[in-house]
Amino acid sequence: MIKYINITYQEYDNLSEEESKKPYCIEYVDGDKDWVVNDKLHREDGPAEIFEENCYWSLNGKYYSFEEFIKITPISDEEKILLKLKYS
C-alpha cells in the first residue's frame, strides 16, 4: 500500500519537479482532495479525487468508472467489498 504525504495545495504547488514525484494527498482549502503519484492522479484504495460530493477513480492519471476500478485495482477482495459498501 502506498503511503501518501499529506500536504496543502499551496505546498504542493511550490515543490520541485523531483519532489513532485512522491505520493501526496493534496488537500484544498474547501476540503477537496487529490491523491497523486509522479504528478498524476493515482490511488489504489479509494477515489483519487474527491470534489464536493463526487468521487473520481484514477490509476496512473487515467480515469475509470467505479466498476472498472474495482476490477483492476491491486487490492484484496475484502478491500474491494469495503469500497463497494462505502461508494456504491
Phi and psi restraints in degrees (range 20) as a CNS / XPLOR table:
assign (resid 1 and name C) (resid 2 and name N)
       (resid 2 and name CA) (resid 2 and name C) 1.0 -77.0 20.0 2
assign (resid 2 and name N) (resid 2 and name CA)
       (resid 2 and name C) (resid 3 and name N) 1.0 134.5 20.0 2
assign (resid 2 and name C) (resid 3 and name N)
       (resid 3 and name CA) (resid 3 and name C) 1.0 -96.5 20.0 2
assign (resid 3 and name N) (resid 3 and name CA)
       (resid 3 and name C) (resid 4 and name N) 1.0 117.7 20.0 2
assign (resid 3 and name C) (resid 4 and name N)
       (resid 4 and name CA) (resid 4 and name C) 1.0 -95.2 20.0 2
assign (resid 4 and name N) (resid 4 and name CA)
       (resid 4 and name C) (resid 5 and name N) 1.0 146.2 20.0 2
assign (resid 4 and name C) (resid 5 and name N)
       (resid 5 and name CA) (resid 5 and name C) 1.0 -94.5 20.0 2
assign (resid 5 and name N) (resid 5 and name CA)
       (resid 5 and name C) (resid 6 and name N) 1.0 122.1 20.0 2
assign (resid 5 and name C) (resid 6 and name N)
       (resid 6 and name CA) (resid 6 and name C) 1.0 -74.3 20.0 2
assign (resid 6 and name N) (resid 6 and name CA)
       (resid 6 and name C) (resid 7 and name N) 1.0 133.6 20.0 2
assign (resid 6 and name C) (resid 7 and name N)
       (resid 7 and name CA) (resid 7 and name C) 1.0 -154.9 20.0 2
assign (resid 7 and name N) (resid 7 and name CA)
       (resid 7 and name C) (resid 8 and name N) 1.0 152.3 20.0 2
assign (resid 7 and name C) (resid 8 and name N)
       (resid 8 and name CA) (resid 8 and name C) 1.0 -84.3 20.0 2
assign (resid 8 and name N) (resid 8 and name CA)
       (resid 8 and name C) (resid 9 and name N) 1.0 163.1 20.0 2
assign (resid 8 and name C) (resid 9 and name N)
       (resid 9 and name CA) (resid 9 and name C) 1.0 -61.2 20.0 2
assign (resid 9 and name N) (resid 9 and name CA)
       (resid 9 and name C) (resid 10 and name N) 1.0 -39.7 20.0 2
assign (resid 9 and name C) (resid 10 and name N)
       (resid 10 and name CA) (resid 10 and name C) 1.0 -61.6 20.0 2
assign (resid 10 and name N) (resid 10 and name CA)
       (resid 10 and name C) (resid 11 and name N) 1.0 -41.5 20.0 2
assign (resid 10 and name C) (resid 11 and name N)
       (resid 11 and name CA) (resid 11 and name C) 1.0 -65.9 20.0 2
assign (resid 11 and name N) (resid 11 and name CA)
       (resid 11 and name C) (resid 12 and name N) 1.0 -42.3 20.0 2
assign (resid 11 and name C) (resid 12 and name N)
       (resid 12 and name CA) (resid 12 and name C) 1.0 -63.9 20.0 2
assign (resid 12 and name N) (resid 12 and name CA)
       (resid 12 and name C) (resid 13 and name N) 1.0 -40.8 20.0 2
assign (resid 12 and name C) (resid 13 and name N)
       (resid 13 and name CA) (resid 13 and name C) 1.0 -62.6 20.0 2
assign (resid 13 and name N) (resid 13 and name CA)
       (resid 13 and name C) (resid 14 and name N) 1.0 -22.9 20.0 2
assign (resid 13 and name C) (resid 14 and name N)
       (resid 14 and name CA) (resid 14 and name C) 1.0 -97.7 20.0 2
assign (resid 14 and name N) (resid 14 and name CA)
       (resid 14 and name C) (resid 15 and name N) 1.0 4.4 20.0 2
assign (resid 14 and name C) (resid 15 and name N)
       (resid 15 and name CA) (resid 15 and name C) 1.0 -74.0 20.0 2
assign (resid 15 and name N) (resid 15 and name CA)
       (resid 15 and name C) (resid 16 and name N) 1.0 152.4 20.0 2
assign (resid 15 and name C) (resid 16 and name N)
       (resid 16 and name CA) (resid 16 and name C) 1.0 -74.0 20.0 2
assign (resid 16 and name N) (resid 16 and name CA)
       (resid 16 and name C) (resid 17 and name N) 1.0 167.3 20.0 2
assign (resid 16 and name C) (resid 17 and name N)
       (resid 17 and name CA) (resid 17 and name C) 1.0 -59.2 20.0 2
assign (resid 17 and name N) (resid 17 and name CA)
       (resid 17 and name C) (resid 18 and name N) 1.0 -40.8 20.0 2
assign (resid 17 and name C) (resid 18 and name N)
       (resid 18 and name CA) (resid 18 and name C) 1.0 -65.6 20.0 2
assign (resid 18 and name N) (resid 18 and name CA)
       (resid 18 and name C) (resid 19 and name N) 1.0 -44.7 20.0 2
assign (resid 18 and name C) (resid 19 and name N)
       (resid 19 and name CA) (resid 19 and name C) 1.0 -65.3 20.0 2
assign (resid 19 and name N) (resid 19 and name CA)
       (resid 19 and name C) (resid 20 and name N) 1.0 -31.7 20.0 2
assign (resid 19 and name C) (resid 20 and name N)
       (resid 20 and name CA) (resid 20 and name C) 1.0 -71.1 20.0 2
assign (resid 20 and name N) (resid 20 and name CA)
       (resid 20 and name C) (resid 21 and name N) 1.0 -5.6 20.0 2
assign (resid 20 and name C) (resid 21 and name N)
       (resid 21 and name CA) (resid 21 and name C) 1.0 -81.2 20.0 2
assign (resid 21 and name N) (resid 21 and name CA)
       (resid 21 and name C) (resid 22 and name N) 1.0 -14.8 20.0 2
assign (resid 21 and name C) (resid 22 and name N)
       (resid 22 and name CA) (resid 22 and name C) 1.0 -74.5 20.0 2
assign (resid 22 and name N) (resid 22 and name CA)
       (resid 22 and name C) (resid 23 and name N) 1.0 162.1 20.0 2
assign (resid 22 and name C) (resid 23 and name N)
       (resid 23 and name CA) (resid 23 and name C) 1.0 -79.5 20.0 2
assign (resid 23 and name N) (resid 23 and name CA)
       (resid 23 and name C) (resid 24 and name N) 1.0 126.5 20.0 2
assign (resid 23 and name C) (resid 24 and name N)
       (resid 24 and name CA) (resid 24 and name C) 1.0 -129.3 20.0 2
assign (resid 24 and name N) (resid 24 and name CA)
       (resid 24 and name C) (resid 25 and name N) 1.0 146.5 20.0 2
assign (resid 24 and name C) (resid 25 and name N)
       (resid 25 and name CA) (resid 25 and name C) 1.0 -107.1 20.0 2
assign (resid 25 and name N) (resid 25 and name CA)
       (resid 25 and name C) (resid 26 and name N) 1.0 109.6 20.0 2
assign (resid 25 and name C) (resid 26 and name N)
       (resid 26 and name CA) (resid 26 and name C) 1.0 -95.5 20.0 2
assign (resid 26 and name N) (resid 26 and name CA)
       (resid 26 and name C) (resid 27 and name N) 1.0 122.8 20.0 2
assign (resid 26 and name C) (resid 27 and name N)
       (resid 27 and name CA) (resid 27 and name C) 1.0 -109.1 20.0 2
assign (resid 27 and name N) (resid 27 and name CA)
       (resid 27 and name C) (resid 28 and name N) 1.0 130.3 20.0 2
assign (resid 27 and name C) (resid 28 and name N)
       (resid 28 and name CA) (resid 28 and name C) 1.0 -93.5 20.0 2
assign (resid 28 and name N) (resid 28 and name CA)
       (resid 28 and name C) (resid 29 and name N) 1.0 162.7 20.0 2
assign (resid 28 and name C) (resid 29 and name N)
       (resid 29 and name CA) (resid 29 and name C) 1.0 -56.4 20.0 2
assign (resid 29 and name N) (resid 29 and name CA)
       (resid 29 and name C) (resid 30 and name N) 1.0 -37.1 20.0 2
assign (resid 29 and name C) (resid 30 and name N)
       (resid 30 and name CA) (resid 30 and name C) 1.0 -82.0 20.0 2
assign (resid 30 and name N) (resid 30 and name CA)
       (resid 30 and name C) (resid 31 and name N) 1.0 1.9 20.0 2
assign (resid 30 and name C) (resid 31 and name N)
       (resid 31 and name CA) (resid 31 and name C) 1.0 97.6 20.0 2
assign (resid 31 and name N) (resid 31 and name CA)
       (resid 31 and name C) (resid 32 and name N) 1.0 -9.8 20.0 2
assign (resid 31 and name C) (resid 32 and name N)
       (resid 32 and name CA) (resid 32 and name C) 1.0 -62.5 20.0 2
assign (resid 32 and name N) (resid 32 and name CA)
       (resid 32 and name C) (resid 33 and name N) 1.0 153.4 20.0 2
assign (resid 32 and name C) (resid 33 and name N)
       (resid 33 and name CA) (resid 33 and name C) 1.0 -138.1 20.0 2
assign (resid 33 and name N) (resid 33 and name CA)
       (resid 33 and name C) (resid 34 and name N) 1.0 145.4 20.0 2
assign (resid 33 and name C) (resid 34 and name N)
       (resid 34 and name CA) (resid 34 and name C) 1.0 -127.5 20.0 2
assign (resid 34 and name N) (resid 34 and name CA)
       (resid 34 and name C) (resid 35 and name N) 1.0 139.7 20.0 2
assign (resid 34 and name C) (resid 35 and name N)
       (resid 35 and name CA) (resid 35 and name C) 1.0 -110.0 20.0 2
assign (resid 35 and name N) (resid 35 and name CA)
       (resid 35 and name C) (resid 36 and name N) 1.0 123.1 20.0 2
assign (resid 35 and name C) (resid 36 and name N)
       (resid 36 and name CA) (resid 36 and name C) 1.0 -130.5 20.0 2
assign (resid 36 and name N) (resid 36 and name CA)
       (resid 36 and name C) (resid 37 and name N) 1.0 147.8 20.0 2
assign (resid 36 and name C) (resid 37 and name N)
       (resid 37 and name CA) (resid 37 and name C) 1.0 -137.7 20.0 2
assign (resid 37 and name N) (resid 37 and name CA)
       (resid 37 and name C) (resid 38 and name N) 1.0 132.4 20.0 2
assign (resid 37 and name C) (resid 38 and name N)
       (resid 38 and name CA) (resid 38 and name C) 1.0 55.2 20.0 2
assign (resid 38 and name N) (resid 38 and name CA)
       (resid 38 and name C) (resid 39 and name N) 1.0 36.4 20.0 2
assign (resid 38 and name C) (resid 39 and name N)
       (resid 39 and name CA) (resid 39 and name C) 1.0 64.2 20.0 2
assign (resid 39 and name N) (resid 39 and name CA)
       (resid 39 and name C) (resid 40 and name N) 1.0 22.7 20.0 2
assign (resid 39 and name C) (resid 40 and name N)
       (resid 40 and name CA) (resid 40 and name C) 1.0 -126.4 20.0 2
assign (resid 40 and name N) (resid 40 and name CA)
       (resid 40 and name C) (resid 41 and name N) 1.0 144.1 20.0 2
assign (resid 40 and name C) (resid 41 and name N)
       (resid 41 and name CA) (resid 41 and name C) 1.0 -60.0 20.0 2
assign (resid 41 and name N) (resid 41 and name CA)
       (resid 41 and name C) (resid 42 and name N) 1.0 127.9 20.0 2
assign (resid 41 and name C) (resid 42 and name N)
       (resid 42 and name CA) (resid 42 and name C) 1.0 -162.6 20.0 2
assign (resid 42 and name N) (resid 42 and name CA)
       (resid 42 and name C) (resid 43 and name N) 1.0 124.1 20.0 2
assign (resid 42 and name C) (resid 43 and name N)
       (resid 43 and name CA) (resid 43 and name C) 1.0 -155.5 20.0 2
assign (resid 43 and name N) (resid 43 and name CA)
       (resid 43 and name C) (resid 44 and name N) 1.0 129.3 20.0 2
assign (resid 43 and name C) (resid 44 and name N)
       (resid 44 and name CA) (resid 44 and name C) 1.0 -93.8 20.0 2
assign (resid 44 and name N) (resid 44 and name CA)
       (resid 44 and name C) (resid 45 and name N) 1.0 -19.3 20.0 2
assign (resid 44 and name C) (resid 45 and name N)
       (resid 45 and name CA) (resid 45 and name C) 1.0 -115.6 20.0 2
assign (resid 45 and name N) (resid 45 and name CA)
       (resid 45 and name C) (resid 46 and name N) 1.0 23.0 20.0 2
assign (resid 45 and name C) (resid 46 and name N)
       (resid 46 and name CA) (resid 46 and name C) 1.0 167.8 20.0 2
assign (resid 46 and name N) (resid 46 and name CA)
       (resid 46 and name C) (resid 47 and name N) 1.0 -174.7 20.0 2
assign (resid 46 and name C) (resid 47 and name N)
       (resid 47 and name CA) (resid 47 and name C) 1.0 -67.5 20.0 2
assign (resid 47 and name N) (resid 47 and name CA)
       (resid 47 and name C) (resid 48 and name N) 1.0 141.9 20.0 2
assign (resid 47 and name C) (resid 48 and name N)
       (resid 48 and name CA) (resid 48 and name C) 1.0 -84.1 20.0 2
assign (resid 48 and name N) (resid 48 and name CA)
       (resid 48 and name C) (resid 49 and name N) 1.0 -13.5 20.0 2
assign (resid 48 and name C) (resid 49 and name N)
       (resid 49 and name CA) (resid 49 and name C) 1.0 -141.9 20.0 2
assign (resid 49 and name N) (resid 49 and name CA)
       (resid 49 and name C) (resid 50 and name N) 1.0 127.3 20.0 2
assign (resid 49 and name C) (resid 50 and name N)
       (resid 50 and name CA) (resid 50 and name C) 1.0 -120.7 20.0 2
assign (resid 50 and name N) (resid 50 and name CA)
       (resid 50 and name C) (resid 51 and name N) 1.0 113.5 20.0 2
assign (resid 50 and name C) (resid 51 and name N)
       (resid 51 and name CA) (resid 51 and name C) 1.0 -126.3 20.0 2
assign (resid 51 and name N) (resid 51 and name CA)
       (resid 51 and name C) (resid 52 and name N) 1.0 114.2 20.0 2
assign (resid 51 and name C) (resid 52 and name N)
       (resid 52 and name CA) (resid 52 and name C) 1.0 53.3 20.0 2
assign (resid 52 and name N) (resid 52 and name CA)
       (resid 52 and name C) (resid 53 and name N) 1.0 -116.3 20.0 2
assign (resid 52 and name C) (resid 53 and name N)
       (resid 53 and name CA) (resid 53 and name C) 1.0 -105.6 20.0 2
assign (resid 53 and name N) (resid 53 and name CA)
       (resid 53 and name C) (resid 54 and name N) 1.0 11.8 20.0 2
assign (resid 53 and name C) (resid 54 and name N)
       (resid 54 and name CA) (resid 54 and name C) 1.0 -104.7 20.0 2
assign (resid 54 and name N) (resid 54 and name CA)
       (resid 54 and name C) (resid 55 and name N) 1.0 147.3 20.0 2
assign (resid 54 and name C) (resid 55 and name N)
       (resid 55 and name CA) (resid 55 and name C) 1.0 -120.3 20.0 2
assign (resid 55 and name N) (resid 55 and name CA)
       (resid 55 and name C) (resid 56 and name N) 1.0 139.5 20.0 2
assign (resid 55 and name C) (resid 56 and name N)
       (resid 56 and name CA) (resid 56 and name C) 1.0 -125.8 20.0 2
assign (resid 56 and name N) (resid 56 and name CA)
       (resid 56 and name C) (resid 57 and name N) 1.0 134.8 20.0 2
assign (resid 56 and name C) (resid 57 and name N)
       (resid 57 and name CA) (resid 57 and name C) 1.0 -103.2 20.0 2
assign (resid 57 and name N) (resid 57 and name CA)
       (resid 57 and name C) (resid 58 and name N) 1.0 126.1 20.0 2
assign (resid 57 and name C) (resid 58 and name N)
       (resid 58 and name CA) (resid 58 and name C) 1.0 -147.8 20.0 2
assign (resid 58 and name N) (resid 58 and name CA)
       (resid 58 and name C) (resid 59 and name N) 1.0 140.8 20.0 2
assign (resid 58 and name C) (resid 59 and name N)
       (resid 59 and name CA) (resid 59 and name C) 1.0 -129.6 20.0 2
assign (resid 59 and name N) (resid 59 and name CA)
       (resid 59 and name C) (resid 60 and name N) 1.0 127.4 20.0 2
assign (resid 59 and name C) (resid 60 and name N)
       (resid 60 and name CA) (resid 60 and name C) 1.0 52.3 20.0 2
assign (resid 60 and name N) (resid 60 and name CA)
       (resid 60 and name C) (resid 61 and name N) 1.0 38.1 20.0 2
assign (resid 60 and name C) (resid 61 and name N)
       (resid 61 and name CA) (resid 61 and name C) 1.0 82.6 20.0 2
assign (resid 61 and name N) (resid 61 and name CA)
       (resid 61 and name C) (resid 62 and name N) 1.0 0.0 20.0 2
assign (resid 61 and name C) (resid 62 and name N)
       (resid 62 and name CA) (resid 62 and name C) 1.0 -105.1 20.0 2
assign (resid 62 and name N) (resid 62 and name CA)
       (resid 62 and name C) (resid 63 and name N) 1.0 130.4 20.0 2
assign (resid 62 and name C) (resid 63 and name N)
       (resid 63 and name CA) (resid 63 and name C) 1.0 -81.3 20.0 2
assign (resid 63 and name N) (resid 63 and name CA)
       (resid 63 and name C) (resid 64 and name N) 1.0 146.6 20.0 2
assign (resid 63 and name C) (resid 64 and name N)
       (resid 64 and name CA) (resid 64 and name C) 1.0 -136.0 20.0 2
assign (resid 64 and name N) (resid 64 and name CA)
       (resid 64 and name C) (resid 65 and name N) 1.0 154.1 20.0 2
assign (resid 64 and name C) (resid 65 and name N)
       (resid 65 and name CA) (resid 65 and name C) 1.0 -70.2 20.0 2
assign (resid 65 and name N) (resid 65 and name CA)
       (resid 65 and name C) (resid 66 and name N) 1.0 164.0 20.0 2
assign (resid 65 and name C) (resid 66 and name N)
       (resid 66 and name CA) (resid 66 and name C) 1.0 -58.4 20.0 2
assign (resid 66 and name N) (resid 66 and name CA)
       (resid 66 and name C) (resid 67 and name N) 1.0 -42.9 20.0 2
assign (resid 66 and name C) (resid 67 and name N)
       (resid 67 and name CA) (resid 67 and name C) 1.0 -63.6 20.0 2
assign (resid 67 and name N) (resid 67 and name CA)
       (resid 67 and name C) (resid 68 and name N) 1.0 -42.8 20.0 2
assign (resid 67 and name C) (resid 68 and name N)
       (resid 68 and name CA) (resid 68 and name C) 1.0 -63.9 20.0 2
assign (resid 68 and name N) (resid 68 and name CA)
       (resid 68 and name C) (resid 69 and name N) 1.0 -43.8 20.0 2
assign (resid 68 and name C) (resid 69 and name N)
       (resid 69 and name CA) (resid 69 and name C) 1.0 -58.8 20.0 2
assign (resid 69 and name N) (resid 69 and name CA)
       (resid 69 and name C) (resid 70 and name N) 1.0 -46.8 20.0 2
assign (resid 69 and name C) (resid 70 and name N)
       (resid 70 and name CA) (resid 70 and name C) 1.0 -59.5 20.0 2
assign (resid 70 and name N) (resid 70 and name CA)
       (resid 70 and name C) (resid 71 and name N) 1.0 -36.9 20.0 2
assign (resid 70 and name C) (resid 71 and name N)
       (resid 71 and name CA) (resid 71 and name C) 1.0 -69.7 20.0 2
assign (resid 71 and name N) (resid 71 and name CA)
       (resid 71 and name C) (resid 72 and name N) 1.0 -34.9 20.0 2
assign (resid 71 and name C) (resid 72 and name N)
       (resid 72 and name CA) (resid 72 and name C) 1.0 -107.2 20.0 2
assign (resid 72 and name N) (resid 72 and name CA)
       (resid 72 and name C) (resid 73 and name N) 1.0 -14.1 20.0 2
assign (resid 72 and name C) (resid 73 and name N)
       (resid 73 and name CA) (resid 73 and name C) 1.0 -68.3 20.0 2
assign (resid 73 and name N) (resid 73 and name CA)
       (resid 73 and name C) (resid 74 and name N) 1.0 139.0 20.0 2
assign (resid 73 and name C) (resid 74 and name N)
       (resid 74 and name CA) (resid 74 and name C) 1.0 -85.4 20.0 2
assign (resid 74 and name N) (resid 74 and name CA)
       (resid 74 and name C) (resid 75 and name N) 1.0 56.7 20.0 2
assign (resid 74 and name C) (resid 75 and name N)
       (resid 75 and name CA) (resid 75 and name C) 1.0 -119.3 20.0 2
assign (resid 75 and name N) (resid 75 and name CA)
       (resid 75 and name C) (resid 76 and name N) 1.0 168.5 20.0 2
assign (resid 75 and name C) (resid 76 and name N)
       (resid 76 and name CA) (resid 76 and name C) 1.0 -70.1 20.0 2
assign (resid 76 and name N) (resid 76 and name CA)
       (resid 76 and name C) (resid 77 and name N) 1.0 161.5 20.0 2
assign (resid 76 and name C) (resid 77 and name N)
       (resid 77 and name CA) (resid 77 and name C) 1.0 -60.8 20.0 2
assign (resid 77 and name N) (resid 77 and name CA)
       (resid 77 and name C) (resid 78 and name N) 1.0 -36.5 20.0 2
assign (resid 77 and name C) (resid 78 and name N)
       (resid 78 and name CA) (resid 78 and name C) 1.0 -62.8 20.0 2
assign (resid 78 and name N) (resid 78 and name CA)
       (resid 78 and name C) (resid 79 and name N) 1.0 -43.5 20.0 2
assign (resid 78 and name C) (resid 79 and name N)
       (resid 79 and name CA) (resid 79 and name C) 1.0 -65.2 20.0 2
assign (resid 79 and name N) (resid 79 and name CA)
       (resid 79 and name C) (resid 80 and name N) 1.0 -36.2 20.0 2
assign (resid 79 and name C) (resid 80 and name N)
       (resid 80 and name CA) (resid 80 and name C) 1.0 -64.6 20.0 2
assign (resid 80 and name N) (resid 80 and name CA)
       (resid 80 and name C) (resid 81 and name N) 1.0 -40.5 20.0 2
assign (resid 80 and name C) (resid 81 and name N)
       (resid 81 and name CA) (resid 81 and name C) 1.0 -62.2 20.0 2
assign (resid 81 and name N) (resid 81 and name CA)
       (resid 81 and name C) (resid 82 and name N) 1.0 -43.0 20.0 2
assign (resid 81 and name C) (resid 82 and name N)
       (resid 82 and name CA) (resid 82 and name C) 1.0 -61.8 20.0 2
assign (resid 82 and name N) (resid 82 and name CA)
       (resid 82 and name C) (resid 83 and name N) 1.0 -41.3 20.0 2
assign (resid 82 and name C) (resid 83 and name N)
       (resid 83 and name CA) (resid 83 and name C) 1.0 -63.1 20.0 2
assign (resid 83 and name N) (resid 83 and name CA)
       (resid 83 and name C) (resid 84 and name N) 1.0 -41.5 20.0 2
assign (resid 83 and name C) (resid 84 and name N)
       (resid 84 and name CA) (resid 84 and name C) 1.0 -62.1 20.0 2
assign (resid 84 and name N) (resid 84 and name CA)
       (resid 84 and name C) (resid 85 and name N) 1.0 -41.4 20.0 2
assign (resid 84 and name C) (resid 85 and name N)
       (resid 85 and name CA) (resid 85 and name C) 1.0 -65.4 20.0 2
assign (resid 85 and name N) (resid 85 and name CA)
       (resid 85 and name C) (resid 86 and name N) 1.0 -37.0 20.0 2
assign (resid 85 and name C) (resid 86 and name N)
       (resid 86 and name CA) (resid 86 and name C) 1.0 -80.8 20.0 2
assign (resid 86 and name N) (resid 86 and name CA)
       (resid 86 and name C) (resid 87 and name N) 1.0 -37.8 20.0 2
assign (resid 86 and name C) (resid 87 and name N)
       (resid 87 and name CA) (resid 87 and name C) 1.0 -114.5 20.0 2
assign (resid 87 and name N) (resid 87 and name CA)
       (resid 87 and name C) (resid 88 and name N) 1.0 -9.4 20.0 2
